[in-house]
Amino acid sequence: MDKSQHTAAYHRLTAALRRAREAAGLTQADVAAKLGAYASFVSKVESGERRVDVVELAALCRAYGADLVALLRAAKIS
């Protein structure tokens, strides 16, 4: 199995995260402030440069006010 970070499914996930952030009207800096992280963290997650784990994914969804399962379905992951 390829590393998930380099698959089409992972690309769909990062795109879904970006869309959820934008739909929430948040900038990367806004999200970083909510998470207590740097804006570069959000940027690297969205670009696929940094792999996001399930705990981080859940935190991002909470910051966006997005349902995790719905986000995965939108990305055609589940």
HTML snippet that shows the backbone in 3Dmol.js (N, CA, C, O; Angstrom):
<script src="https://3Dmol.org/build/3Dmol-min.js"></script>
<div id="view" style="width:600px;height:400px;position:relative"></div>
<script>
const pdb = `
ATOM      1  N   MET A   1       0.850  -1.178   0.000  1.00  0.00           N
ATOM      2  CA  MET A   1       0.000   0.000   0.000  1.00  0.00           C
ATOM      3  C   MET A   1       0.893   1.238   0.000  1.00  0.00           C
ATOM      4  O   MET A   1       1.860   1.325   0.757  1.00  0.00           O
ATOM      5  N   ASP A   2       0.549   2.190  -0.864  1.00  0.00           N
ATOM      6  CA  ASP A   2       1.283   3.455  -0.901  1.00  0.00           C
ATOM      7  C   ASP A   2       1.062   4.219   0.394  1.00  0.00           C
ATOM      8  O   ASP A   2       0.064   4.016   1.085  1.00  0.00           O
ATOM      9  N   LYS A   3       1.997   5.095   0.713  1.00  0.00           N
ATOM     10  CA  LYS A   3       1.789   5.984   1.864  1.00  0.00           C
ATOM     11  C   LYS A   3       0.543   6.802   1.570  1.00  0.00           C
ATOM     12  O   LYS A   3       0.400   7.361   0.483  1.00  0.00           O
ATOM     13  N   SER A   4      -0.343   6.870   2.531  1.00  0.00           N
ATOM     14  CA  SER A   4      -1.641   7.504   2.299  1.00  0.00           C
ATOM     15  C   SER A   4      -1.517   8.959   1.882  1.00  0.00           C
ATOM     16  O   SER A   4      -2.377   9.473   1.167  1.00  0.00           O
ATOM     17  N   GLN A   5      -0.469   9.622   2.316  1.00  0.00           N
ATOM     18  CA  GLN A   5      -0.281  11.035   2.010  1.00  0.00           C
ATOM     19  C   GLN A   5      -0.127  11.287   0.515  1.00  0.00           C
ATOM     20  O   GLN A   5      -0.325  12.410   0.052  1.00  0.00           O
ATOM     21  N   HIS A   6       0.222  10.257  -0.236  1.00  0.00           N
ATOM     22  CA  HIS A   6       0.486  10.417  -1.666  1.00  0.00           C
ATOM     23  C   HIS A   6      -0.595   9.779  -2.534  1.00  0.00           C
ATOM     24  O   HIS A   6      -0.352   9.456  -3.696  1.00  0.00           O
ATOM     25  N   THR A   7      -1.790   9.596  -1.968  1.00  0.00           N
ATOM     26  CA  THR A   7      -2.866   8.964  -2.723  1.00  0.00           C
ATOM     27  C   THR A   7      -3.926   9.991  -3.125  1.00  0.00           C
ATOM     28  O   THR A   7      -3.994  11.091  -2.577  1.00  0.00           O
ATOM     29  N   ALA A   8      -4.738   9.601  -4.085  1.00  0.00           N
ATOM     30  CA  ALA A   8      -5.839  10.463  -4.516  1.00  0.00           C
ATOM     31  C   ALA A   8      -6.829  10.681  -3.374  1.00  0.00           C
ATOM     32  O   ALA A   8      -7.390  11.768  -3.231  1.00  0.00           O
ATOM     33  N   ALA A   9      -7.041   9.649  -2.566  1.00  0.00           N
ATOM     34  CA  ALA A   9      -7.972   9.772  -1.440  1.00  0.00           C
ATOM     35  C   ALA A   9      -7.484  10.823  -0.446  1.00  0.00           C
ATOM     36  O   ALA A   9      -8.283  11.605   0.071  1.00  0.00           O
ATOM     37  N   TYR A  10      -6.188  10.848  -0.177  1.00  0.00           N
ATOM     38  CA  TYR A  10      -5.651  11.841   0.760  1.00  0.00           C
ATOM     39  C   TYR A  10      -5.766  13.247   0.168  1.00  0.00           C
ATOM     40  O   TYR A  10      -6.048  14.205   0.888  1.00  0.00           O
ATOM     41  N   HIS A  11      -5.549  13.367  -1.124  1.00  0.00           N
ATOM     42  CA  HIS A  11      -5.706  14.659  -1.791  1.00  0.00           C
ATOM     43  C   HIS A  11      -7.145  15.143  -1.669  1.00  0.00           C
ATOM     44  O   HIS A  11      -7.387  16.328  -1.438  1.00  0.00           O
ATOM     45  N   ARG A  12      -8.107  14.224  -1.824  1.00  0.00           N
ATOM     46  CA  ARG A  12      -9.515  14.594  -1.664  1.00  0.00           C
ATOM     47  C   ARG A  12      -9.791  15.043  -0.229  1.00  0.00           C
ATOM     48  O   ARG A  12     -10.574  15.967  -0.008  1.00  0.00           O
ATOM     49  N   LEU A  13      -9.149  14.393   0.747  1.00  0.00           N
ATOM     50  CA  LEU A  13      -9.323  14.763   2.147  1.00  0.00           C
ATOM     51  C   LEU A  13      -8.804  16.175   2.408  1.00  0.00           C
ATOM     52  O   LEU A  13      -9.488  16.976   3.044  1.00  0.00           O
ATOM     53  N   THR A  14      -7.617  16.482   1.929  1.00  0.00           N
ATOM     54  CA  THR A  14      -7.060  17.822   2.174  1.00  0.00           C
ATOM     55  C   THR A  14      -7.890  18.889   1.460  1.00  0.00           C
ATOM     56  O   THR A  14      -8.056  19.994   1.975  1.00  0.00           O
ATOM     57  N   ALA A  15      -8.405  18.562   0.288  1.00  0.00           N
ATOM     58  CA  ALA A  15      -9.271  19.508  -0.426  1.00  0.00           C
ATOM     59  C   ALA A  15     -10.571  19.725   0.353  1.00  0.00           C
ATOM     60  O   ALA A  15     -11.073  20.847   0.426  1.00  0.00           O
ATOM     61  N   ALA A  16     -11.112  18.654   0.933  1.00  0.00           N
ATOM     62  CA  ALA A  16     -12.339  18.772   1.733  1.00  0.00           C
ATOM     63  C   ALA A  16     -12.083  19.618   2.980  1.00  0.00           C
ATOM     64  O   ALA A  16     -12.943  20.399   3.387  1.00  0.00           O
ATOM     65  N   LEU A  17     -10.916  19.467   3.582  1.00  0.00           N
ATOM     66  CA  LEU A  17     -10.566  20.288   4.740  1.00  0.00           C
ATOM     67  C   LEU A  17     -10.500  21.766   4.357  1.00  0.00           C
ATOM     68  O   LEU A  17     -11.004  22.624   5.081  1.00  0.00           O
ATOM     69  N   ARG A  18      -9.881  22.052   3.228  1.00  0.00           N
ATOM     70  CA  ARG A  18      -9.785  23.436   2.773  1.00  0.00           C
ATOM     71  C   ARG A  18     -11.178  24.014   2.512  1.00  0.00           C
ATOM     72  O   ARG A  18     -11.470  25.141   2.910  1.00  0.00           O
ATOM     73  N   ARG A  19     -12.030  23.243   1.846  1.00  0.00           N
ATOM     74  CA  ARG A  19     -13.392  23.712   1.566  1.00  0.00           C
ATOM     75  C   ARG A  19     -14.164  23.956   2.867  1.00  0.00           C
ATOM     76  O   ARG A  19     -14.905  24.933   2.974  1.00  0.00           O
ATOM     77  N   ALA A  20     -13.991  23.079   3.843  1.00  0.00           N
ATOM     78  CA  ALA A  20     -14.687  23.239   5.128  1.00  0.00           C
ATOM     79  C   ALA A  20     -14.212  24.502   5.840  1.00  0.00           C
ATOM     80  O   ALA A  20     -15.018  25.224   6.427  1.00  0.00           O
ATOM     81  N   ARG A  21     -12.916  24.769   5.791  1.00  0.00           N
ATOM     82  CA  ARG A  21     -12.380  25.986   6.410  1.00  0.00           C
ATOM     83  C   ARG A  21     -12.949  27.218   5.726  1.00  0.00           C
ATOM     84  O   ARG A  21     -13.392  28.159   6.384  1.00  0.00           O
ATOM     85  N   GLU A  22     -12.932  27.204   4.407  1.00  0.00           N
ATOM     86  CA  GLU A  22     -13.444  28.350   3.649  1.00  0.00           C
ATOM     87  C   GLU A  22     -14.947  28.536   3.884  1.00  0.00           C
ATOM     88  O   GLU A  22     -15.421  29.666   4.008  1.00  0.00           O
ATOM     89  N   ALA A  23     -15.695  27.432   3.945  1.00  0.00           N
ATOM     90  CA  ALA A  23     -17.144  27.512   4.192  1.00  0.00           C
ATOM     91  C   ALA A  23     -17.433  28.086   5.573  1.00  0.00           C
ATOM     92  O   ALA A  23     -18.461  28.731   5.782  1.00  0.00           O
ATOM     93  N   ALA A  24     -16.521  27.848   6.513  1.00  0.00           N
ATOM     94  CA  ALA A  24     -16.672  28.393   7.866  1.00  0.00           C
ATOM     95  C   ALA A  24     -16.252  29.854   7.931  1.00  0.00           C
ATOM     96  O   ALA A  24     -16.406  30.501   8.966  1.00  0.00           O
ATOM     97  N   GLY A  25     -15.716  30.381   6.818  1.00  0.00           N
ATOM     98  CA  GLY A  25     -15.286  31.774   6.780  1.00  0.00           C
ATOM     99  C   GLY A  25     -14.021  32.028   7.581  1.00  0.00           C
ATOM    100  O   GLY A  25     -13.807  33.129   8.089  1.00  0.00           O
ATOM    101  N   LEU A  26     -13.186  31.008   7.691  1.00  0.00           N
ATOM    102  CA  LEU A  26     -11.961  31.111   8.482  1.00  0.00           C
ATOM    103  C   LEU A  26     -10.726  31.171   7.599  1.00  0.00           C
ATOM    104  O   LEU A  26     -10.670  30.539   6.544  1.00  0.00           O
ATOM    105  N   THR A  27      -9.742  31.934   8.037  1.00  0.00           N
ATOM    106  CA  THR A  27      -8.434  31.916   7.385  1.00  0.00           C
ATOM    107  C   THR A  27      -7.590  30.845   8.057  1.00  0.00           C
ATOM    108  O   THR A  27      -7.944  30.332   9.118  1.00  0.00           O
ATOM    109  N   GLN A  28      -6.477  30.517   7.429  1.00  0.00           N
ATOM    110  CA  GLN A  28      -5.564  29.567   8.051  1.00  0.00           C
ATOM    111  C   GLN A  28      -5.075  30.098   9.392  1.00  0.00           C
ATOM    112  O   GLN A  28      -4.908  29.330  10.339  1.00  0.00           O
ATOM    113  N   ALA A  29      -4.845  31.402   9.477  1.00  0.00           N
ATOM    114  CA  ALA A  29      -4.408  32.021  10.735  1.00  0.00           C
ATOM    115  C   ALA A  29      -5.495  31.905  11.809  1.00  0.00           C
ATOM    116  O   ALA A  29      -5.186  31.679  12.979  1.00  0.00           O
ATOM    117  N   ASP A  30      -6.755  32.057  11.420  1.00  0.00           N
ATOM    118  CA  ASP A  30      -7.865  31.904  12.374  1.00  0.00           C
ATOM    119  C   ASP A  30      -7.861  30.494  12.970  1.00  0.00           C
ATOM    120  O   ASP A  30      -7.980  30.314  14.182  1.00  0.00           O
ATOM    121  N   VAL A  31      -7.724  29.508  12.095  1.00  0.00           N
ATOM    122  CA  VAL A  31      -7.739  28.111  12.537  1.00  0.00           C
ATOM    123  C   VAL A  31      -6.546  27.831  13.442  1.00  0.00           C
ATOM    124  O   VAL A  31      -6.681  27.184  14.481  1.00  0.00           O
ATOM    125  N   ALA A  32      -5.396  28.317  13.044  1.00  0.00           N
ATOM    126  CA  ALA A  32      -4.193  28.109  13.855  1.00  0.00           C
ATOM    127  C   ALA A  32      -4.390  28.689  15.249  1.00  0.00           C
ATOM    128  O   ALA A  32      -4.010  28.063  16.238  1.00  0.00           O
ATOM    129  N   ALA A  33      -4.978  29.874  15.338  1.00  0.00           N
ATOM    130  CA  ALA A  33      -5.222  30.492  16.642  1.00  0.00           C
ATOM    131  C   ALA A  33      -6.161  29.634  17.485  1.00  0.00           C
ATOM    132  O   ALA A  33      -5.947  29.469  18.686  1.00  0.00           O
ATOM    133  N   LYS A  34      -7.205  29.086  16.852  1.00  0.00           N
ATOM    134  CA  LYS A  34      -8.141  28.222  17.577  1.00  0.00           C
ATOM    135  C   LYS A  34      -7.458  26.964  18.103  1.00  0.00           C
ATOM    136  O   LYS A  34      -7.799  26.461  19.173  1.00  0.00           O
ATOM    137  N   LEU A  35      -6.484  26.459  17.334  1.00  0.00           N
ATOM    138  CA  LEU A  35      -5.812  25.212  17.700  1.00  0.00           C
ATOM    139  C   LEU A  35      -4.567  25.431  18.550  1.00  0.00           C
ATOM    140  O   LEU A  35      -3.995  24.480  19.083  1.00  0.00           O
ATOM    141  N   GLY A  36      -4.156  26.676  18.672  1.00  0.00           N
ATOM    142  CA  GLY A  36      -2.909  26.947  19.388  1.00  0.00           C
ATOM    143  C   GLY A  36      -1.707  26.463  18.595  1.00  0.00           C
ATOM    144  O   GLY A  36      -0.731  25.971  19.162  1.00  0.00           O
ATOM    145  N   ALA A  37      -1.788  26.606  17.282  1.00  0.00           N
ATOM    146  CA  ALA A  37      -0.728  26.143  16.377  1.00  0.00           C
ATOM    147  C   ALA A  37      -0.295  27.317  15.494  1.00  0.00           C
ATOM    148  O   ALA A  37      -0.828  28.422  15.588  1.00  0.00           O
ATOM    149  N   TYR A  38       0.671  27.044  14.648  1.00  0.00           N
ATOM    150  CA  TYR A  38       1.123  28.047  13.680  1.00  0.00           C
ATOM    151  C   TYR A  38       0.285  27.938  12.413  1.00  0.00           C
ATOM    152  O   TYR A  38      -0.219  26.865  12.083  1.00  0.00           O
ATOM    153  N   ALA A  39       0.139  29.064  11.702  1.00  0.00           N
ATOM    154  CA  ALA A  39      -0.598  29.055  10.438  1.00  0.00           C
ATOM    155  C   ALA A  39       0.062  28.107   9.443  1.00  0.00           C
ATOM    156  O   ALA A  39      -0.614  27.532   8.590  1.00  0.00           O
ATOM    157  N   SER A  40       1.370  27.944   9.547  1.00  0.00           N
ATOM    158  CA  SER A  40       2.071  27.035   8.636  1.00  0.00           C
ATOM    159  C   SER A  40       1.601  25.593   8.824  1.00  0.00           C
ATOM    160  O   SER A  40       1.649  24.803   7.881  1.00  0.00           O
ATOM    161  N   PHE A  41       1.146  25.239  10.031  1.00  0.00           N
ATOM    162  CA  PHE A  41       0.606  23.890  10.262  1.00  0.00           C
ATOM    163  C   PHE A  41      -0.599  23.669   9.363  1.00  0.00           C
ATOM    164  O   PHE A  41      -0.688  22.656   8.669  1.00  0.00           O
ATOM    165  N   VAL A  42      -1.529  24.623   9.378  1.00  0.00           N
ATOM    166  CA  VAL A  42      -2.746  24.501   8.574  1.00  0.00           C
ATOM    167  C   VAL A  42      -2.396  24.491   7.093  1.00  0.00           C
ATOM    168  O   VAL A  42      -2.945  23.698   6.328  1.00  0.00           O
ATOM    169  N   SER A  43      -1.494  25.357   6.692  1.00  0.00           N
ATOM    170  CA  SER A  43      -1.068  25.422   5.300  1.00  0.00           C
ATOM    171  C   SER A  43      -0.458  24.096   4.843  1.00  0.00           C
ATOM    172  O   SER A  43      -0.768  23.600   3.759  1.00  0.00           O
ATOM    173  N   LYS A  44       0.397  23.539   5.668  1.00  0.00           N
ATOM    174  CA  LYS A  44       1.056  22.279   5.297  1.00  0.00           C
ATOM    175  C   LYS A  44       0.074  21.117   5.263  1.00  0.00           C
ATOM    176  O   LYS A  44       0.201  20.222   4.428  1.00  0.00           O
ATOM    177  N   VAL A  45      -0.902  21.123   6.160  1.00  0.00           N
ATOM    178  CA  VAL A  45      -1.930  20.080   6.124  1.00  0.00           C
ATOM    179  C   VAL A  45      -2.721  20.188   4.829  1.00  0.00           C
ATOM    180  O   VAL A  45      -2.921  19.191   4.135  1.00  0.00           O
ATOM    181  N   GLU A  46      -3.170  21.396   4.502  1.00  0.00           N
ATOM    182  CA  GLU A  46      -3.999  21.588   3.301  1.00  0.00           C
ATOM    183  C   GLU A  46      -3.235  21.303   2.013  1.00  0.00           C
ATOM    184  O   GLU A  46      -3.824  20.857   1.028  1.00  0.00           O
ATOM    185  N   SER A  47      -1.935  21.555   2.011  1.00  0.00           N
ATOM    186  CA  SER A  47      -1.147  21.304   0.798  1.00  0.00           C
ATOM    187  C   SER A  47      -0.710  19.848   0.682  1.00  0.00           C
ATOM    188  O   SER A  47      -0.208  19.431  -0.361  1.00  0.00           O
ATOM    189  N   GLY A  48      -0.899  19.075   1.750  1.00  0.00           N
ATOM    190  CA  GLY A  48      -0.470  17.678   1.740  1.00  0.00           C
ATOM    191  C   GLY A  48       0.980  17.508   2.133  1.00  0.00           C
ATOM    192  O   GLY A  48       1.502  16.393   2.121  1.00  0.00           O
ATOM    193  N   GLU A  49       1.639  18.605   2.482  1.00  0.00           N
ATOM    194  CA  GLU A  49       3.048  18.540   2.882  1.00  0.00           C
ATOM    195  C   GLU A  49       3.196  17.877   4.249  1.00  0.00           C
ATOM    196  O   GLU A  49       4.209  17.236   4.530  1.00  0.00           O
ATOM    197  N   ARG A  50       2.179  18.037   5.096  1.00  0.00           N
ATOM    198  CA  ARG A  50       2.197  17.449   6.420  1.00  0.00           C
ATOM    199  C   ARG A  50       1.011  16.510   6.541  1.00  0.00           C
ATOM    200  O   ARG A  50      -0.123  16.865   6.220  1.00  0.00           O
ATOM    201  N   ARG A  51       1.297  15.313   7.009  1.00  0.00           N
ATOM    202  CA  ARG A  51       0.244  14.326   7.182  1.00  0.00           C
ATOM    203  C   ARG A  51      -0.508  14.624   8.468  1.00  0.00           C
ATOM    204  O   ARG A  51       0.102  14.881   9.506  1.00  0.00           O
ATOM    205  N   VAL A  52      -1.823  14.590   8.401  1.00  0.00           N
ATOM    206  CA  VAL A  52      -2.658  14.860   9.564  1.00  0.00           C
ATOM    207  C   VAL A  52      -3.101  13.530  10.174  1.00  0.00           C
ATOM    208  O   VAL A  52      -3.511  12.617   9.457  1.00  0.00           O
ATOM    209  N   ASP A  53      -3.017  13.428  11.505  1.00  0.00           N
ATOM    210  CA  ASP A  53      -3.489  12.196  12.141  1.00  0.00           C
ATOM    211  C   ASP A  53      -4.959  12.364  12.538  1.00  0.00           C
ATOM    212  O   ASP A  53      -5.526  13.447  12.396  1.00  0.00           O
ATOM    213  N   VAL A  54      -5.554  11.312  13.023  1.00  0.00           N
ATOM    214  CA  VAL A  54      -6.993  11.313  13.290  1.00  0.00           C
ATOM    215  C   VAL A  54      -7.358  12.295  14.406  1.00  0.00           C
ATOM    216  O   VAL A  54      -8.432  12.894  14.358  1.00  0.00           O
ATOM    217  N   VAL A  55      -6.504  12.473  15.396  1.00  0.00           N
ATOM    218  CA  VAL A  55      -6.784  13.420  16.473  1.00  0.00           C
ATOM    219  C   VAL A  55      -6.756  14.852  15.926  1.00  0.00           C
ATOM    220  O   VAL A  55      -7.612  15.668  16.266  1.00  0.00           O
ATOM    221  N   GLU A  56      -5.777  15.145  15.086  1.00  0.00           N
ATOM    222  CA  GLU A  56      -5.685  16.470  14.458  1.00  0.00           C
ATOM    223  C   GLU A  56      -6.868  16.694  13.515  1.00  0.00           C
ATOM    224  O   GLU A  56      -7.417  17.794  13.456  1.00  0.00           O
ATOM    225  N   LEU A  57      -7.255  15.662  12.786  1.00  0.00           N
ATOM    226  CA  LEU A  57      -8.395  15.766  11.877  1.00  0.00           C
ATOM    227  C   LEU A  57      -9.662  16.119  12.645  1.00  0.00           C
ATOM    228  O   LEU A  57     -10.439  16.972  12.215  1.00  0.00           O
ATOM    229  N   ALA A  58      -9.867  15.466  13.773  1.00  0.00           N
ATOM    230  CA  ALA A  58     -11.040  15.762  14.605  1.00  0.00           C
ATOM    231  C   ALA A  58     -10.987  17.205  15.120  1.00  0.00           C
ATOM    232  O   ALA A  58     -12.008  17.892  15.149  1.00  0.00           O
ATOM    233  N   ALA A  59      -9.808  17.660  15.524  1.00  0.00           N
ATOM    234  CA  ALA A  59      -9.661  19.039  16.023  1.00  0.00           C
ATOM    235  C   ALA A  59      -9.936  20.045  14.909  1.00  0.00           C
ATOM    236  O   ALA A  59     -10.581  21.067  15.143  1.00  0.00           O
ATOM    237  N   LEU A  60      -9.457  19.768  13.714  1.00  0.00           N
ATOM    238  CA  LEU A  60      -9.718  20.656  12.591  1.00  0.00           C
ATOM    239  C   LEU A  60     -11.216  20.731  12.312  1.00  0.00           C
ATOM    240  O   LEU A  60     -11.754  21.816  12.092  1.00  0.00           O
ATOM    241  N   CYS A  61     -11.883  19.595  12.321  1.00  0.00           N
ATOM    242  CA  CYS A  61     -13.330  19.589  12.078  1.00  0.00           C
ATOM    243  C   CYS A  61     -14.065  20.384  13.149  1.00  0.00           C
ATOM    244  O   CYS A  61     -14.992  21.130  12.835  1.00  0.00           O
ATOM    245  N   ARG A  62     -13.666  20.235  14.405  1.00  0.00           N
ATOM    246  CA  ARG A  62     -14.298  21.019  15.473  1.00  0.00           C
ATOM    247  C   ARG A  62     -14.080  22.513  15.236  1.00  0.00           C
ATOM    248  O   ARG A  62     -15.001  23.312  15.403  1.00  0.00           O
ATOM    249  N   ALA A  63     -12.871  22.882  14.852  1.00  0.00           N
ATOM    250  CA  ALA A  63     -12.565  24.303  14.605  1.00  0.00           C
ATOM    251  C   ALA A  63     -13.419  24.851  13.469  1.00  0.00           C
ATOM    252  O   ALA A  63     -13.782  26.027  13.480  1.00  0.00           O
ATOM    253  N   TYR A  64     -13.740  24.015  12.497  1.00  0.00           N
ATOM    254  CA  TYR A  64     -14.542  24.447  11.344  1.00  0.00           C
ATOM    255  C   TYR A  64     -16.044  24.338  11.595  1.00  0.00           C
ATOM    256  O   TYR A  64     -16.849  24.832  10.806  1.00  0.00           O
ATOM    257  N   GLY A  65     -16.416  23.684  12.704  1.00  0.00           N
ATOM    258  CA  GLY A  65     -17.834  23.420  12.945  1.00  0.00           C
ATOM    259  C   GLY A  65     -18.365  22.390  11.973  1.00  0.00           C
ATOM    260  O   GLY A  65     -19.546  22.396  11.628  1.00  0.00           O
ATOM    261  N   ALA A  66     -17.480  21.501  11.531  1.00  0.00           N
ATOM    262  CA  ALA A  66     -17.834  20.488  10.534  1.00  0.00           C
ATOM    263  C   ALA A  66     -17.927  19.117  11.193  1.00  0.00           C
ATOM    264  O   ALA A  66     -17.199  18.822  12.140  1.00  0.00           O
ATOM    265  N   ASP A  67     -18.818  18.295  10.688  1.00  0.00           N
ATOM    266  CA  ASP A  67     -18.961  16.925  11.162  1.00  0.00           C
ATOM    267  C   ASP A  67     -17.889  16.058  10.499  1.00  0.00           C
ATOM    268  O   ASP A  67     -17.768  16.039   9.274  1.00  0.00           O
ATOM    269  N   LEU A  68     -17.124  15.351  11.306  1.00  0.00           N
ATOM    270  CA  LEU A  68     -16.018  14.532  10.800  1.00  0.00           C
ATOM    271  C   LEU A  68     -16.497  13.481   9.797  1.00  0.00           C
ATOM    272  O   LEU A  68     -15.904  13.323   8.730  1.00  0.00           O
ATOM    273  N   VAL A  69     -17.552  12.776  10.135  1.00  0.00           N
ATOM    274  CA  VAL A  69     -18.051  11.722   9.241  1.00  0.00           C
ATOM    275  C   VAL A  69     -18.536  12.325   7.920  1.00  0.00           C
ATOM    276  O   VAL A  69     -18.272  11.774   6.851  1.00  0.00           O
ATOM    277  N   ALA A  70     -19.239  13.448   7.994  1.00  0.00           N
ATOM    278  CA  ALA A  70     -19.715  14.117   6.776  1.00  0.00           C
ATOM    279  C   ALA A  70     -18.536  14.566   5.913  1.00  0.00           C
ATOM    280  O   ALA A  70     -18.583  14.460   4.688  1.00  0.00           O
ATOM    281  N   LEU A  71     -17.481  15.067   6.556  1.00  0.00           N
ATOM    282  CA  LEU A  71     -16.303  15.498   5.808  1.00  0.00           C
ATOM    283  C   LEU A  71     -15.656  14.306   5.093  1.00  0.00           C
ATOM    284  O   LEU A  71     -15.258  14.414   3.933  1.00  0.00           O
ATOM    285  N   LEU A  72     -15.554  13.170   5.792  1.00  0.00           N
ATOM    286  CA  LEU A  72     -14.978  11.971   5.178  1.00  0.00           C
ATOM    287  C   LEU A  72     -15.843  11.484   4.017  1.00  0.00           C
ATOM    288  O   LEU A  72     -15.329  11.059   2.982  1.00  0.00           O
ATOM    289  N   ARG A  73     -17.144  11.550   4.199  1.00  0.00           N
ATOM    290  CA  ARG A  73     -18.045  11.147   3.099  1.00  0.00           C
ATOM    291  C   ARG A  73     -17.912  12.083   1.909  1.00  0.00           C
ATOM    292  O   ARG A  73     -17.901  11.636   0.762  1.00  0.00           O
ATOM    293  N   ALA A  74     -17.809  13.389   2.178  1.00  0.00           N
ATOM    294  CA  ALA A  74     -17.653  14.356   1.092  1.00  0.00           C
ATOM    295  C   ALA A  74     -16.360  14.120   0.324  1.00  0.00           C
ATOM    296  O   ALA A  74     -16.289  14.351  -0.883  1.00  0.00           O
ATOM    297  N   ALA A  75     -15.340  13.659   1.038  1.00  0.00           N
ATOM    298  CA  ALA A  75     -14.051  13.368   0.412  1.00  0.00           C
ATOM    299  C   ALA A  75     -14.028  11.964  -0.193  1.00  0.00           C
ATOM    300  O   ALA A  75     -13.020  11.536  -0.755  1.00  0.00           O
ATOM    301  N   LYS A  76     -15.146  11.258  -0.070  1.00  0.00           N
ATOM    302  CA  LYS A  76     -15.275   9.877  -0.566  1.00  0.00           C
ATOM    303  C   LYS A  76     -14.227   8.966   0.063  1.00  0.00           C
ATOM    304  O   LYS A  76     -13.615   8.133  -0.605  1.00  0.00           O
ATOM    305  N   ILE A  77     -14.039   9.151   1.378  1.00  0.00           N
ATOM    306  CA  ILE A  77     -13.105   8.316   2.128  1.00  0.00           C
ATOM    307  C   ILE A  77     -13.852   7.148   2.758  1.00  0.00           C
ATOM    308  O   ILE A  77     -13.345   6.027   2.785  1.00  0.00           O
ATOM    309  N   SER A  78     -15.066   7.407   3.269  1.00  0.00           N
ATOM    310  CA  SER A  78     -15.817   6.337   3.940  1.00  0.00           C
ATOM    311  C   SER A  78     -16.921   5.817   3.054  1.00  0.00           C
ATOM    312  O   SER A  78     -17.659   4.915   3.451  1.00  0.00           O
TER     313      SER A  78
END
`;
const viewer = $3Dmol.createViewer("view");
viewer.addModel(pdb, "pdb");
viewer.setStyle({}, {cartoon: {color: "spectrum"}});
viewer.zoomTo();
viewer.render();
</script>
